[in-house]
Amino acid sequence: MTLRIRFAFFLLMLCQFTWAQSDSIKLKEVVVSDSNLKKYSTSQSVQVLNDSILDRNQPSLTSLLNFNTVIYFKENGLGMTSAPSFRGTTGAQTAVIWNGININSQFLGQADFNTIGTRDFNSITVKAGGGSVLYGSSAIGGSIHLNNDLRFKNEFSNHVFFSAGSYNTYSANYRTIVSSDKYSLQVSISRNSSDNDFKYPGNSDERNINGQYYNTSMNTTFGYKINANNTLKAYSQFYDSERHFSLTSPNASKTKYNDFNTRNLLEWESQLGRFTSKLRAAHIGESYKYFPSITSNNFTYGKVETSIIKYDLAFDVNDKIKLNSIVDYSRNKGYGSSIDNVKREVGTASLLLHHLLTEKWDYNASIRQEITDNYGNPFLFSFGTKYDFTSFYRLKFNASKNFRMPTYNDLFWERSGNPNLKPETSYQAEIGNEFFRKNFTLSITAYYNSIKDLLRWVPGEGGGDVWAPENTDKVRAYGAEVLVEWKPKFGQNNFTINGTYAYTVSESQQLIKNELIYKQLIYVPYHKLTGSVAYNWKKLSSYFQYLYNGEVYTTPFNNRASKIKDYNVGNIGVDYDFGAKNSYKIGFQVLNLWNENYQPVTSRQMPGRNYTIYINLNF
Amino acid sequence: MKKFNKLFLTVLISSAFFVSCSNDDDNNDEPRGDYENGIFIVNEGNFGKTNGTISYLSDDLSIENNVFSLVNPGKITGDTPLFIGFKDDAAYIVVNGSNKIEVVNRYTFKSIATVTANLNNPRFIAFANGKGYVTNWGEGSDPADDYVAVLDLTTNTVTSSISVVEGPEKIIENDGKLYVAHKGGWGQGNSLTVINSATNTVVTNFVVGDVPSDLVKDNGTLYILCNGKPFYADVETAGKIVKVNLSTNTVSSTLDFTGITHPGFLDIEDSKVYYTIGNNIYSMAANATSLPATALFKASDVTNLYGFAVEDNKIYAADAINNQDPGEAYIYSLTGTKNKSFTVGISPNGFYFND
């Protein structure tokens, strides 16, 4: 019922936008930070979110992806810990790739999507489905790619973004690009903070207590063309944040959490005839501190340092056949309150082939072997093909085996970690249909995914307080995704209309009263829908965003009483560009337009209607 | 619409019944409330979520879930209720994660007060000398901030606190003294504290065994079930049953479990001790000097025994199942025949007899 009302509203908004315009897309000479993503993902669903989308969304990766993709988020209150479910998988089965390097936490095996800012990146790419051959552990449900792409041309530009919103929410970002045809430098600094003390929507007089947070990040990307055949690139990121975790009951103990992450990557690319060699060395540091009570200085902590060396040799056999061989060695060392100075070494070798059979038909086939002492040595593969039947219809097929390795906590947690764990493995297949016209694309993808040896922490025999990790369940997930984009233009009125829809069934077997029954995984909605309409007319632009999350179960046996109800959230924004030569925009946003009262997770309230004003200067 | 009509009819008919029932029931034994007698079951819910609830099982074996919120609209039990203590006409629900005690009338379950000040990680409550004594962990990782809060039962405020060693858990009263088992917070405790309620001071603290988790008094003796240190501890140890002489406050005897057995729960009924290992139920004479070799029976329906009691020739077992879905409460005969089972709330932890 409510859904229908929202749709009516959605349509109404659409009508109002019939007088607008859009950023024209300029072609830039860009050096992509992750070229393999393009080359070996042609048979899969890939969605690129560019800087205009990054600017208009809230700076957290959760908010960006929630409103623009099929990925469902289990967010423990605004700004608090947040885990994705991509195609019915868990947070640890979604890989986050920073300039080609997997940065999922070594402790939890997953990234907290509220500790990744979006404004430091040029583009963010969402790739659905298996990607373990290229990106390793966790790329089961899909992968999120954070890209810093470089331009080699004479340029000096500055970008300033500042916003202020309800609950003392401030966001600032400064980005500069200094480049010539020889070198290119990009520096980006971001700061976000909020008191986050919103009043619960509805009639309640309760407030969000202890939800304040801040984060600061800096990203530097540097490229240097030594000569025509050699390029050196350096990427660096620092991220520092403190979050007080929102309380679920007014007198609960107040806690806080610090994250500090550093990421550094050096890359040397040389071109030797038909060979391209890429040597990469990376260092990733992650650490956290948890204060169970903010009134005391007691804390628990953990720290992992990871070093990676990766060598990628590409060979273009001819115009049609491309080969890549990649060897990769990574070593990490972790310690902390419950991790006792342990080391893990992983080596991998991959072979990738891309073959253009005809103008219309290509395929790729890849294999990967992983070698380690700490868990099994999985062999992975991927095969995909794409065929253009007509000028407006293309068919894609992809099948792969993927994996997730046990995490530091799983293996090494003091006295309950289990050294005999196997990695999770997944076999999956998908079929994608793409329809396209000049200003229109529609893709419909159906998939099936079977995951075994799922890693879970379960209570010990006979109950009690002792939980330990095990390879327990099996999950079967299947569903369909629809992505649509339409960019109609009527005179000076430019529209961009985007929509996504996902239908997801993801089930594991549960023993209920001595009977094995398949039940939907917790926090996986059967339905998720997003939509957006952007409208530009001369110097005025506006947009409307819509999100619908279907109801989810919160218990393994799918208890109906504790289901979380579905919710609809809409945002609206308008900005005006008052610059003559440069772009100087001032804008206004209303988030949660109809004051929806919702909790994505049990007891975790989200804010009602709230407001943001921003300026966005490019010069 | 059809459904609604049916419902309406049902309500109409049943209300007629209720009216006639209460007319017939005009005995001199005036009922004091809907929840007189019967058993409360505390369902912890999940830590960090406010989905803890209280269930009520009446003497005629009908179950009503979520009674606190039903009787007190707009109020919730909160985050991880652990225990209900009874004193006079009141029941005190200790809610650990929400740092509060909900005080209700034990017969009507109507709210009387909510105590929130000066509680920090409250666990259990006992009563002596007209006061309530509430064990508090403070911060779980801090060994120096643990205390027993003294609750003034007339004003429902915490008036003072008694500092104790880490991890005070179960507490019971005997003859004006309070006995506190130090299960150990996030670590593993091994001692018992005795508090004099006349002076609110610690009389003594002595070692009883690793991880003392259940306290029952019977016939001048305090029976303490010690779980033993778990496998993730520095050294894993076996559990034991320790008997303390309540007049001398010293350990009078100890029954050791063999190997590295970790027993779960303990209760005493009619001079018989009942305890559990996994979902096996054992029994022995209270004065037995050795542990029985075989179990009384195995509660094979139970997957995750989380609460246990023996009362009026019945054995009660709470099954938390997966700690996320609603749990089950089972009633067995003393010989292990399953009589009845009920679906209750999430993570049921025990049975609190309102008599």
Interface residues (C-beta under 8 A of the other chain):
Chain A: T248 S249 P250 N251 A252 S253 P292 S293 S296 N298 T300 E414 R415 S416 P459 E461 G462 G463 G464 D465 V466 L511 I522 T554 T555 P556 F557 N559 A561 S562 T602 S603
Chain B: N46 G48 K49 T50 N51 G78 D79 G97 S98 N99 K100 T116 L119 N120 N121 E139 G140 S141 D142 D145 N227 P230 F231 Y232 A233 H262 G264 I277 G278 N279 T303 N304 L305 Y306 A320 I321 N322 N323 Q324 D325 P326 I346
